[in-house]
Amino acid sequence: MNRWLNILDYAIISLLRRRRKQIALVVIYTLVVAFFASVIFFTGALRQEAVYVLSDLPELWVQRLAGGRLVPIAQSKIDSIAVIRGVKRVLPRLWGYYYDSPSGAVFTITGSDSLPKGLKLLDAAIGGGLDSNQVFCGSGFPETHFTGLGQQLGLIDYKGCLHSFEIVGRFSSQSDLLTRDLIILSPSAARKILGIAKNNYTDLAVEVWNPDEAETVGRKIDRLFPSVRVVTSAQLRSTYEALFSHRGGIFIYGALISLFSFLILAWDRASGLSREERQELGILKGIGWQISDVLWMKFWEGAVISLTSTICGLVLAYLHVFYLNAPLLRPFLIGWSVLYPEYRLQPAFAFSEVLLIVMLAVVPFIAATIIPAWRGAVTDPAEVMQNG
Amino acid sequence: MMPRIRVSLIYLYVLLALVLLFTSITLTGHTVQGRQRMEGERRIAARFLLSDLCLSTESRHTRHLSQPELLAAFQDLPGFHDHFPSSSFIRPQKLNWQGVVAQETLRRE
């Protein structure tokens, strides 16, 4: 034990002799690891959020296509799908987009006639159903129009007529990740604004009795109605699981490239021992150090730098993503959006992710310090001391 | 005589402190409020049949990732994307039976 501590003592003192260079290296190393780890933490938290929030949805989504476009689906389809064996319930959806020219934002309009009871994230002035002149909305519309509960919200229908609605409920900004751009109207008002005829719906959500049979029921619907497209909830979930996955996403590529380019630079720097370092190794061997001692000393030098930087990077990344809400990553996702959610992510900690970061950040660096040291350590000490 | 202070021990204590700091912030990061918020969002999604998260509102296919719109380029399946900054994050899925059906539907029409 004492021997290890002595070697570690020597390695740290040796690093401190070149402290300016080593501190600069640790700072850059920490920032690179922090960026890479931020990406991993951010994407992991978003995946966790999507999978959890969307876990209670119906198994199938049925949409009608005509000329390659989504078109409203008729009430008669609901009746036909409802009698298919295995189908529990068919839930028609009324939804569409609304471009709001004063703010330049695009909102999502949804038709619904009642409120779920006891929803903590909704501040509602009424308890029952929505009247045709009332509206619930996410935090987006009130913020862009400086309005609030009890005030009026104006929407222009597809014929160009202005309709005024009273805001009777507002979703908390805590649910922004789901409701930021949402405007919920009564079904009749939603039809009016979106231009959907009576007895028509945007699409259908289909619940099945046995979720394992969802794909079979989906194929059946697809065969029975040639003009429909069926999206399964498994596809829906895998869309979000694939989103930001390790293989997809410019962030991951960018972060990996930055990490590897740093490691290549570190390798390049470490692979050629300086004259001073070669002489140091020669002297150490001359005074009786074994090759294994020299290698252990170099190993500890690399380990001190890489472990310190990696752990500091992990702490920085965690604070960046979960305490500061990822200010460096979110703008990329927002893109050209006028309206974007101000969400706070619930940390998703996976040991495998931390292990991945540590393996990628620590192992190559230590290898990059040990291999040239081994080459230096096996040369004759007298030759090294004479020639440098 | 004063005992010699070992730099190695000081370093190991600092490293241990950093590891403990990281472990404690990760263990305390999960808040009850966070879990309640996600549970509330899950109920809203189920009640209003909201199939997608509002990650970006710049285009239809990144606002509703799972609801492909065939008019937009490459929108054959959930997760397919067009040329918007936020599209860069999304990996398209492999074509499966729905995709094949969608293509056949297009040909029939």
Contacts between the chains, C-beta under 8 A, distances in Angstrom:
chain1	res1	chain2	res2	distance
A	5	B	6	6.1
A	5	B	8	4.7
A	5	B	9	7.0
A	6	B	8	7.9
A	8	B	7	8.0
A	8	B	8	3.7
A	8	B	11	7.2
A	8	B	12	7.8
A	9	B	6	5.9
A	9	B	7	5.4
A	9	B	8	4.5
A	12	B	7	4.7
A	12	B	8	6.2
A	12	B	11	5.6
A	13	B	7	6.3
A	16	B	7	7.8
A	46	B	53	7.9
A	46	B	55	7.5
A	49	B	38	6.6
A	49	B	41	7.9
A	49	B	53	7.0
A	50	B	53	5.5
A	52	B	38	5.4
A	52	B	42	6.3
A	53	B	38	6.2
A	53	B	41	4.6
A	53	B	42	5.1
A	53	B	45	5.4
A	53	B	53	6.8
A	54	B	42	7.8
A	54	B	45	5.9
A	54	B	51	7.0
A	54	B	52	7.8
A	54	B	53	7.6
A	55	B	42	6.4
A	56	B	42	5.6
A	56	B	43	7.7
A	56	B	45	6.8
A	56	B	46	3.9
A	57	B	45	6.4
A	57	B	46	6.3
A	57	B	49	7.0
A	57	B	51	6.3
A	58	B	49	7.2
A	61	B	51	6.6
A	61	B	66	7.7
A	61	B	67	7.3
A	63	B	67	7.4
A	65	B	70	6.4
A	65	B	102	7.5
A	65	B	105	5.8
A	65	B	106	7.8
A	65	B	109	7.6
A	66	B	109	7.0
A	67	B	109	6.1
A	68	B	70	4.4
A	68	B	71	6.4
A	68	B	106	5.5
A	68	B	109	7.0
A	69	B	69	7.7
A	69	B	70	6.2
A	69	B	71	5.2
A	70	B	69	6.2
A	70	B	70	7.2
A	91	B	49	6.1
A	93	B	49	5.3
A	97	B	60	6.7
A	97	B	63	7.9
A	105	B	57	6.7
A	106	B	57	5.6
A	106	B	63	7.5
A	108	B	54	7.8
A	108	B	63	6.9
A	108	B	64	7.9
A	110	B	48	5.8
A	110	B	49	8.0
A	110	B	50	7.5
A	112	B	47	7.8
A	112	B	48	5.6
A	116	B	43	6.0
A	116	B	44	7.5
A	116	B	47	4.2
A	119	B	40	6.4
A	119	B	43	6.2
A	119	B	44	6.6
A	119	B	47	7.8
A	120	B	36	6.8
A	120	B	40	5.2
A	121	B	37	7.0
A	121	B	40	4.1
A	121	B	41	7.0
A	121	B	44	6.5
A	122	B	44	7.6
A	138	B	54	7.8
A	171	B	44	7.3
A	174	B	37	4.9
A	174	B	40	7.5
A	175	B	37	6.9
A	175	B	40	6.2
A	175	B	41	5.2
A	175	B	44	6.2
A	176	B	54	7.0
A	177	B	41	6.8
A	177	B	53	5.5
A	177	B	54	6.1
A	177	B	55	7.4
A	178	B	41	4.8
A	178	B	44	5.9
A	178	B	45	6.0
A	178	B	50	6.0
A	178	B	53	6.1
A	178	B	54	6.1
A	179	B	41	8.0
A	179	B	44	6.4
A	179	B	50	7.7
A	179	B	54	6.9
A	180	B	54	4.5
A	180	B	57	7.5
A	181	B	54	5.6
A	181	B	57	5.2
A	181	B	63	7.4
A	182	B	48	7.8
A	182	B	50	7.6
A	182	B	54	7.6
A	184	B	48	6.7
A	203	B	67	7.8
A	205	B	49	5.1
A	205	B	51	8.0
A	218	B	98	7.6
A	219	B	97	7.0
A	222	B	97	8.0
A	222	B	98	7.5
A	222	B	101	5.4
A	226	B	105	6.6
A	226	B	108	6.5
A	227	B	105	6.4
A	227	B	109	7.6
A	229	B	68	7.8
A	229	B	98	6.5
A	229	B	101	6.9
A	229	B	102	5.4
A	229	B	105	6.9
A	230	B	98	6.1
A	230	B	101	7.7
A	231	B	66	6.3
A	231	B	67	7.2
A	231	B	68	7.5
A	231	B	78	5.8
A	231	B	98	6.6
A	232	B	98	7.5
A	235	B	66	7.0
A	235	B	77	7.5
A	235	B	78	5.0
A	235	B	93	7.2
A	235	B	96	7.8
A	235	B	98	6.9
A	236	B	51	6.1
A	236	B	66	4.1
A	236	B	78	6.2
A	238	B	78	8.0
A	238	B	79	7.7
A	238	B	93	6.4
A	239	B	65	5.2
A	239	B	66	4.8
A	239	B	78	4.4
A	239	B	79	4.2
A	239	B	90	8.0
A	239	B	93	6.9
A	240	B	53	7.3
A	240	B	65	7.1
A	240	B	66	7.7
A	242	B	79	5.9
A	242	B	90	7.4
A	242	B	91	4.8
A	242	B	93	6.2
A	243	B	65	6.9
A	243	B	79	7.4
A	243	B	89	6.4
A	243	B	90	5.5
A	243	B	91	7.4
A	244	B	89	5.8
A	245	B	91	6.2
A	247	B	91	6.4
A	248	B	89	7.2
A	248	B	90	6.7
A	248	B	91	2.7
A	249	B	88	7.3
A	249	B	89	4.8
A	249	B	90	7.8
A	249	B	91	7.1
A	250	B	88	4.2
A	250	B	89	6.6
A	251	B	89	6.9
A	304	B	11	6.6
A	307	B	15	6.3
A	308	B	15	6.8
A	308	B	18	7.5
A	311	B	15	7.0
A	311	B	18	4.4
A	311	B	19	6.1
A	311	B	22	6.1
A	312	B	18	6.7
A	314	B	22	5.3
A	315	B	18	6.8
A	315	B	21	6.0
A	315	B	22	5.1
A	315	B	25	7.1
A	318	B	22	6.9
A	318	B	25	5.6
A	318	B	26	6.6
A	318	B	29	7.3
A	319	B	25	7.5
A	322	B	29	5.5
A	332	B	85	6.8
A	332	B	86	7.8
A	332	B	88	7.9
A	332	B	89	7.7
A	333	B	55	6.0
A	333	B	56	5.9
A	333	B	86	5.7
A	333	B	89	6.6
A	334	B	56	6.2
A	334	B	58	7.6
A	334	B	86	7.4
A	335	B	56	5.6
A	335	B	58	4.4
A	335	B	62	7.3
A	335	B	84	5.6
A	335	B	85	3.5
A	335	B	86	4.1
A	336	B	58	4.3
A	336	B	84	6.7
A	336	B	85	6.5
A	337	B	56	5.1
A	337	B	57	4.4
A	337	B	58	4.2
A	337	B	86	7.6
A	338	B	57	6.9
A	339	B	57	4.7
A	340	B	56	6.9
A	340	B	57	6.6
A	341	B	54	5.3
A	341	B	55	7.3
A	344	B	34	7.5
A	346	B	30	6.6
A	346	B	31	7.3
A	346	B	34	3.8
A	346	B	35	6.9
A	346	B	37	7.4
A	346	B	38	6.0
A	347	B	26	6.7
A	347	B	29	3.6
A	347	B	30	5.9
A	347	B	34	7.8
A	349	B	26	4.8
A	349	B	29	7.0
A	349	B	30	7.8
